[in-house]
Amino acid sequence: MNKQYDFLDVISVASFLISLQNLDLNVSTDDLSEYTNSIIQRLEKDINDIHEHLSVQDAKINALLNRLEDIYGNKRNL
């Protein structure tokens, strides 16, 4: 039996060793999906918070405009 290693064997072993070293760096699709979902959930919460804040501000502005109309009448020259 010939115990010589040809170039393909050396490349295969080197590739295997490199893949073992990088095993902890590989990201599975499940990990990526979980990370993406967590980002989406945080973004949706932040968007909802902003929308709620803007709705409150709109109501305050409308109340101010209504009060100004009550005081000055329905004039367009404010």
C-alpha positions, 0 to 999 in steps of 0.5 A: 500500500502506497502511503504517499499523500497527493496534493488533493489529500493535503488540500482536503486535510487543510480544508478540514482543519480550517473549517474546524477553526472557523466552526464557532464563527459560522452563523446558522440560518436559525441564529440569523433568523432569530437576530433578524426577528429581534431587530424587527420587533424592536423596530416595530416597537420603536415605530409604534412609540413614535406613532403614539407620540405623534398622535398625542402631539397632533391632538395637542396642536388641534386643541391649540388651533381650536382654542385660537379659532375660538379666541380670534374667530375663524380668521385666516390671517393669524 
